[in-house]
């Protein structure tokens, strides 16, 4: 069913339908509609398919949908609505792969009040809502399969998600005034975490009760100055910390002993790997382009190189860390089958910590290039591992 004009809405109203068997489009997929008033839809309680509200640039309210209790999914895109209180009776979207709730490009929408009867959502996507300041309205939701919040420049917090305890995937990016993740305090496990390009984010506080995150990627949050919000994290398969220019250490990761893939990259003020002092095994370790990093001694507990997460080959790479002078911290790593790259560290003079990995018997493929100490994998055991 498609209602693309106000006249079509009025004709639908005249039929007094209480349900729609299939999908319902209100608006226009490809342009703007002339719809201004949904008040006559008050008899509608159930939609077996998706509800799509698209391109209604003259529509300021969803009143008229206020008796709707169920839809397979809901997508609200490119409308001039200021609120979604017209959905205040909505109790459920379908609890399978189709059960998504999407709110895109609604430039006047300030909050999500009206969704208080929802308790579960399979997928929640909130993108490009210029005026969105709050997630209020989601306060009774306890279970969400995945959350994706992107490019909402006035969103300062995640308050509204406070009762979510069952969450599998969380992605947040491009929210330029978001300062913390408060609101996720009841989340203890995540399969997937992506935090990218939130320019005002200073803290991961809010994830402080998370004990297990399978995949965590924290990228290009330039003011992030602490990982302490992860201080209860015990289990992780993959961790990436990239472009966090406010970080000076990795404190907050102390409870982790095993990571399959660990990437520490382009954190310009990171001076040490403090926080990794209990790390005992890793599959892939990449430490690269951290220009202020002076020491990796905090890796001294690392002994085992294991099977990585996304590759068949185990790898350690320490590359392009301009202030690093020594590889002390890698001296306890046992021989493994895989690669060791140490290159383009312009101040690196002491490579003695890896001499046990460079013998033929060790079985490690070693590549040493363009360091301050010009020693190679073929000459490192000739007593010239340190200048």
N, C-alpha and C positions, 0 to 999 in steps of 0.2 A: 504494500500500500504506500503510495506517494502522495503527499499533500504539499505541493510546491507553491501554491498561491493562497491568499486569504480566502478567495472564493471556494477553493477546494476544501479548506478547513471548515468553512461554514456549511458546505454540503455534507461533509462527514458528520458534523455536529447534528445536523437535521435528521440523520439516520439513527441517532441514539445508540451507537455501538458501545458495548461495555468491554469488548475484547477484540484483539486483532490476531488472527491466525497467520503468523508469518511476521515479516518485518514491517516497521512503520518509519517512513522518512517524513520529517517535518522540515521543509525548506528546499534547498537546491544544492546538489552535489558540486556543481561547477560554477556557480555564481551567487547572486544575491536574490533573496525572495522579497515579496511585499508583505509578508506575514507580520501582523502586529499584535494579534490577540488569540490566545489559546483557551480562553475562559470557558468556551462551550464544550471542551473535551472532558468535563468533570465526571462523566459516566464511565470513563475508561479506567479499568482496573488491571487488565492483564494483556501483555504482548508476548506471544510465544517466540517471536524472533527478536532481532535487534531493534532498539529504538535509536534513531539517528536524528539529531537536531542540528542542521547544517545551514550556514549562510544566511541567517535571519538578522540582517543588520538593522532592522527596524523593531525588533522584538526585545523588550526590556525585561520581561518576566515569563516564567514557565507556569504561572498560575493557570489552572485548567487541567494540568496533569497531576493535581494534588491528591487524587484518589488512586493513582497507579501504584500497584503493589509489587508487580513482577514484570521483568523483561529479561530476555536471554542475555543481552548486553546493552550498554548505554554508551553513546558517543555524542558529545556536545561540542560542536566545532564552529568557530567563526561566527559567533552571535554577539549581540549587543546587550545581553542580559547582565544585570548587576548582581544577581543572586540566583541560587537554585532551590529556593525554598518551595517552589512548586512541585518538587519531588519528595516532599516530606513524608509521604505514605509508602515510599519505596522500601520494601523489606528484603528483597533478594534479587540478585542477578544469577543466572544459571551457574551452578557449581560444577562446571567442567571446563574444558579448554576454551569454551566460548564466553565464559562469564567475566568479561572485561568491562571496566568502567574507564572511559577516556574523556578528558577535558582538554581541548586544544584551542588556542587562538581566540580566547574570549577576553577582549582587551579591557572590559570594565568589571569583570568578576573579581570580588575582593576576598571571598571566603567560600567554604563548602557547606555552610549551614543549610540544612534541609535533608541531609543524608543520615540523620541521627538513628533511623531505624535499621540501617545496614549494619550487619555484624560480620559478614564474610564477603570477600571479593577475591576472585582468582587473579585478576590483573588490574592494577590501578596505574594509569598513565596520565600525568598532568604536565602539559607542555605549552610554552609560549603564551602564558597568561600574564599580561603585562602588569595588571593591577593586583594580582593575588598576593595578599599579605598574610594569610593564615589558612591552616588546614582544619580549622574548627568546623565541626560537622561530622568528622570521622571518629568522634570520641568513643563510639560504642563498637567500632570495628576491632575484633580481636584476632582475626586470621586473614592474611593476605598472601597470595602466592608470590606476586612480584609487585614492586613499586618502582616507578620511573618518574622522577620529578626533574624537569629540564627547562631552563631558560624562563624562570619566573623571577624577575629582577627585584621585586619588592618583598619576596618571602624571606623573613629573617630567622624563622625557627621552624621546627617540625612538630611543635605542640599541636595536638589533635590526633597524633598517632600514639599517644601515651598508653593506650590499652592494648596495642598490638603486641602479642606475645608469640604468635606463630607466623613467621615470615621466612620465605625461602630466598628471595632475591631482592636486593635493594640497589638502585642506581640513582645517583643525583649529580647533576652537572649544570654548569652555566648559570647558577643562581647567585647573582653578584653581591647580594647583601646578607646571605646566610652566614652566620658566625659560628654555629655549633650544630651538633646532631641531637641535642636534647629533644626528647620525644620518643626515642627508641629504647628507653630504659628497661623495658620488659623483654626485649629481644635477647635470647641467649645463644641461638645458633643461626647461621646463615650459610647457604650454599654459595652465594655470589654477592660480592660487594664491590661497587664501582663508585668512586668519589672523584669527580674530574672537573677542573676549571671552575671551582667556587672561590672567587677571588677574595672574599672576606672571611673565609673559614679559617679559624685559628685553632680549633680544638676538635678532637674526636669524642669528647665527652658526650655521653648519650649511648655509646656502644660499650659502656663500662661493665655491663653484665654479660657481654658476649664471651663465651668460652670456646666456641668453635666456629671458624669461618673457613669454608673450603677454598674459596678464591677471593682474594682481596686485592684490588687495584686502586691505589691512591695516587692520582696523577695531576700535576700542574695546579696545585692549590698553593699559591705563592706565599700566603701568610700563615700557613699551617706551621705552628711552632712546637707541637707536642704530639706524641703518639700515646700519651698516658691514658687516653680513653680506651686503649686496648689492653689495659694492664691485667685483665682476667683471661685474656686469650691464651688457651693452652694448645689448641690444635689448629693447624692451617696447612693446606696443601700448597697454595701459591700466595706469595705476598710480593707486591710491587710498590715501592715508594719512589716516585719520580717527580721531580720538579717542585719539591717542598722546600722553598728557599728560606723559610723561617726555622727549619730544623737544625739544631746543632748536634743532636744525638738521636738514637733510636730507643730511648727509654720508654718503656711501655710494652716491650716485647719480651720481657724477662722470663715469662713462664713457658715460652716456646722452646722445645728441645729438638724438634724435627720439622723441617720444611722441605718439600720436594723441589720447589722453584722459588728462589729469593732474588729479587732485583732491587738494587739500591743505585739510583741513577740520577744525575743532574740535580743534586741537592747542593746548591752552591755554598751554603754556610755549614754544612755537615762537617764536623771536625773529628768525630770518632764514631765507632760502631757500638758504643755503650748501649746496652739493651739486648745485645746478642751474646752476652757472656755465658749463657747456658745452652746455646745452640750446639748440639752434638752431631747431628747428621743433616745433610742437605743433598739434593739431587743435582740442582743447577744453582750456582752462585755467581751473580753478575754484579760487580762493583765498578761503576764506570762514570767518568766525568763528574766526579764530586771534587770540585777544585780546592776546597779548604780541608779535605780529609788528610790528616797527618798520621793517623795510626789505625791499624786493623787488629791490634793486639787483643781486642775483646773477642776474637774468634778462637782463642786458645783452647776452648773446650771442644772444638770441632775435630772429629776424628773420622767419621764415616761419610763416604760419598756414595749415595744410594741411587736408585732408579728415579729419574726426574718425572715430572707430571706430564709434559706434552712432548717428550722426546725419548728416543731410545738411548741417547748418549749423554752421560754425565759430564758436566762442564764446570770448571772454575775459571772466571775471567776477572782480572783486575787490570783495568785499562783506563788511561787518560785521567788519572787522579794526580793533578799537577803538584800537590804539596806532600804527597806520600813519599816517605824516605825509606821505609822498611816493610818487608813482608812478614815481620814477626806477628804471629797469630795463626799462621798456617803450618807451623812446625809439627803439629801433632796429627795432621791429616795422613791417614794411611794410604798406601798405594791403591789405585782404583783403575778401572778400565774406562778411559774417556780422555778429555782434553783439559789442558791447563794453558791459559793465555795470560801473559803478563806483558803488556806493551803500552808504549806512549805515556809512561809515567815519568815526566821530565825531571823529577827530583829523586827518583828511586835509586838508591845506592846499595842497599843491603837486601839481597835476595837469598840469603843463606837459609831461611826458613823452608825453602822448597827443594833443597838439594836432595833430600830423600826421595823426592818424586821424579827426579830427572835422570836417574840411572836406568839403564836398559832393562834391568830386572823389575823395575817398578811397573812397567807396562803403560805408563801415562804418556800420551802424545803432548809434548811440551813445546810452546812457541814463545820465545822471548825476543822482543824487538823494541827499539827506540826508547829505551829507558836511560836514565842518567848513567847507570852502570851498563856498559855495552856488552856484558857477558851474554853468551848464547847458551842454548840448551846443550850444545856440544862441548862447551868449555867451562861450564859453571862448577864442575867438580875439580877443577884444577886450582883450588884455593883462591879463586878470585871472585867469590860470590859477594864480597863487600869491598867498596872502595875505601 
